[in-house]
Amino acid sequence: MEKILRVIKLVKYKFGRLGPGFITGAADDDPSGIATYSIVGAKFGYGLNWLALISLPMMITIQEMCGRIGMVSGMGLAGAIKKFYSKKLLLLATILLMFANVVNIGADLGAMAASLQMVIGLPFIFWLSIVTILTIVMEIFVPYDRYSRYLKWMGLSLLVYSLTAILTNQNWIEVFIKTIIPTISLDMNYLMAIVGFIGTSISPYLFFWQAAEEVEESIKEGKIQEFEETPEVVEGEIHHMRKDTAAGMFFSQLIAYFIMLTTASTLHTNGITDIETPQQAALALRPLAGNFAYLLFAFGIVGIGLQSVPILAGSVAYSIAESFGFKEGLAKKLTEAKAFYLVIGLSTLIGALMNLLGINPIQALFYTAIINGIVAVPLIAIIIRIANDERIVGKYRSGKWGNIIGWITFAFMGSAVTTMFVSILRTR
């Protein structure tokens, strides 16, 4: 018993040391991610398993660049672009982020509301109002240090997919083969699934969020007082940030992989290849949860949604605040950063209102992932450039392998998006 307690204490200590990198990784599996991975597994079985493997180093590399920019410069991405690059580049980055994030917020809120309606009943608009108000209140009125702890623990709700994938009947030989050997197809739906997968894994809002949160950590630790002040950074801190980021991205892709395995072995094998409703997505959890499948699915969607929607809105607020010189930061009270929190509230409300258009919530999540995949391409090129600019990161520029993987990521995502558009045009 004493040994067990020591192990629990050690795990709690290690988990407690994880910071913005792990939070970013957990937030990567937002409702849009859960829906996208579920749709991919249901439609293509194990056919896209390989994406989880090859996207992992890409995610780690790009997010490490974002974290290093924030940690070393004391600025978020928008702040760095504003100070050292053209206004046109700043405007492009901000508009792309705002568009992708507001759409993502709307899709996530819609899925959360639809999941609650599925389990409890009552009108969709009622639950949409509840989750919208709750997410705004959490980010505005809960202190950042306490809120960040909540975010880490809420991310663990996704582990239910791991258990389900392990307990269901998997063809493990086929799983292994499909994971290490890519399957290539020029089918339009297949290409859209690739763009959606990488778009929800390597998402624009995560770029801006992690850079800003590294600055928040410096403020919380007393290194600096405000954004745009340059903190003192040592190599050990950079090393810890990299481990933190790698842990978050690994957790993210592990969950994504298990979601695909779960839906492939349950829905796909039983002929359910198109997911249109939350009820169909919840069926994947039935082998483990039985009649509680809907409850577990709803809890996962709502729990991770409460984590990711504030991050989506927060990343927009960081970008706008840095672009226009507003006071910013989740560590600040509402009275200290009114414009910053106003952007959070407005972006969340605008996203919520999108649900009044009557769009299918599951399909909205999938198409949101595709939009993220498109928008991420130019932003990645900007990030690689900033992460190698001595004026911003000083001696902590990207290494050889970081740059190689970064440009491979840019080329891979750019090629996937281009090929998808060509395929769409050919089918018309």
Rosetta blueprint (number, residue, H / E / L):
1 M L
2 E H
3 K H
4 I H
5 L H
6 R H
7 V H
8 I H
9 K H
10 L H
11 V H
12 K H
13 Y H
14 K H
15 F H
16 G H
17 R H
18 L L
19 G L
20 P H
21 G H
22 F H
23 I H
24 T H
25 G H
26 A H
27 A H
28 D H
29 D L
30 D L
31 P H
32 S H
33 G H
34 I H
35 A H
36 T H
37 Y H
38 S H
39 I H
40 V H
41 G H
42 A H
43 K H
44 F H
45 G L
46 Y L
47 G L
48 L L
49 N H
50 W H
51 L H
52 A H
53 L H
54 I H
55 S H
56 L H
57 P H
58 M H
59 M H
60 I H
61 T H
62 I H
63 Q H
64 E H
65 M H
66 C H
67 G H
68 R H
69 I H
70 G H
71 M H
72 V H
73 S H
74 G L
75 M L
76 G L
77 L H
78 A H
79 G H
80 A H
81 I H
82 K H
83 K H
84 F H
85 Y L
86 S L
87 K H
88 K H
89 L H
90 L H
91 L H
92 L H
93 A H
94 T H
95 I H
96 L H
97 L H
98 M H
99 F H
100 A H
101 N H
102 V H
103 V H
104 N H
105 I H
106 G H
107 A H
108 D H
109 L H
110 G H
111 A H
112 M H
113 A H
114 A H
115 S H
116 L H
117 Q H
118 M H
119 V H
120 I H
121 G L
122 L L
123 P L
124 F H
125 I H
126 F H
127 W H
128 L H
129 S H
130 I H
131 V H
132 T H
133 I H
134 L H
135 T H
136 I H
137 V H
138 M H
139 E H
140 I H
141 F H
142 V L
143 P L
144 Y H
145 D H
146 R H
147 Y H
148 S H
149 R H
150 Y H
151 L H
152 K H
153 W H
154 M H
155 G H
156 L H
157 S H
158 L H
159 L H
160 V H
161 Y H
162 S H
163 L H
164 T H
165 A H
166 I H
167 L H
168 T L
169 N L
170 Q L
171 N L
172 W H
173 I H
174 E H
175 V H
176 F H
177 I H
178 K H
179 T H
180 I H
181 I L
182 P L
183 T L
184 I L
185 S L
186 L L
187 D L
188 M H
189 N H
190 Y H
191 L H
192 M H
193 A H
194 I H
195 V H
196 G H
197 F H
198 I H
199 G H
200 T H
201 S H
202 I L
203 S L
204 P H
205 Y H
206 L H
207 F H
208 F H
209 W H
210 Q H
211 A H
212 A H
213 E H
214 E H
215 V H
216 E H
217 E H
218 S H
219 I H
220 K H
221 E L
222 G L
223 K L
224 I L
225 Q L
226 E L
227 F L
228 E L
229 E L
230 T L
231 P L
232 E L
233 V L
234 V L
235 E H
236 G H
237 E H
238 I H
239 H H
240 H H
241 M H
242 R H
243 K H
244 D H
245 T H
246 A H
247 A H
248 G H
249 M H
250 F H
251 F H
252 S H
253 Q H
254 L H
255 I H
256 A H
257 Y H
258 F H
259 I H
260 M H
261 L H
262 T H
263 T H
264 A H
265 S H
266 T H
267 L L
268 H H
269 T H
270 N H
271 G L
272 I L
273 T L
274 D L
275 I L
276 E L
277 T L
278 P H
279 Q H
280 Q H
281 A H
282 A H
283 L H
284 A H
285 L H
286 R H
287 P H
288 L H
289 A H
290 G H
291 N H
292 F H
293 A H
294 Y H
295 L H
296 L H
297 F H
298 A H
299 F H
300 G H
301 I H
302 V H
303 G H
304 I H
305 G H
306 L H
307 Q H
308 S H
309 V H
310 P H
311 I H
312 L H
313 A H
314 G H
315 S H
316 V H
317 A H
318 Y H
319 S H
320 I H
321 A H
322 E H
323 S H
324 F H
325 G L
326 F L
327 K L
328 E L
329 G L
330 L L
331 A L
332 K L
333 K L
334 L H
335 T H
336 E H
337 A L
338 K H
339 A H
340 F H
341 Y H
342 L H
343 V H
344 I H
345 G H
346 L H
347 S H
348 T H
349 L H
350 I H
351 G H
352 A H
353 L H
354 M H
355 N H
356 L H
357 L H
358 G L
359 I L
360 N L
361 P H
362 I H
363 Q H
364 A H
365 L H
366 F H
367 Y H
368 T H
369 A H
370 I H
371 I H
372 N H
373 G H
374 I H
375 V H
376 A H
377 V H
378 P H
379 L H
380 I H
381 A H
382 I H
383 I H
384 I H
385 R H
386 I H
387 A L
388 N L
389 D L
390 E H
391 R H
392 I H
393 V H
394 G L
395 K L
396 Y L
397 R L
398 S L
399 G L
400 K H
401 W H
402 G H
403 N H
404 I H
405 I H
406 G H
407 W H
408 I H
409 T H
410 F H
411 A H
412 F H
413 M H
414 G H
415 S H
416 A H
417 V H
418 T H
419 T H
420 M H
421 F H
422 V H
423 S H
424 I H
425 L H
426 R H
427 T L
428 R L
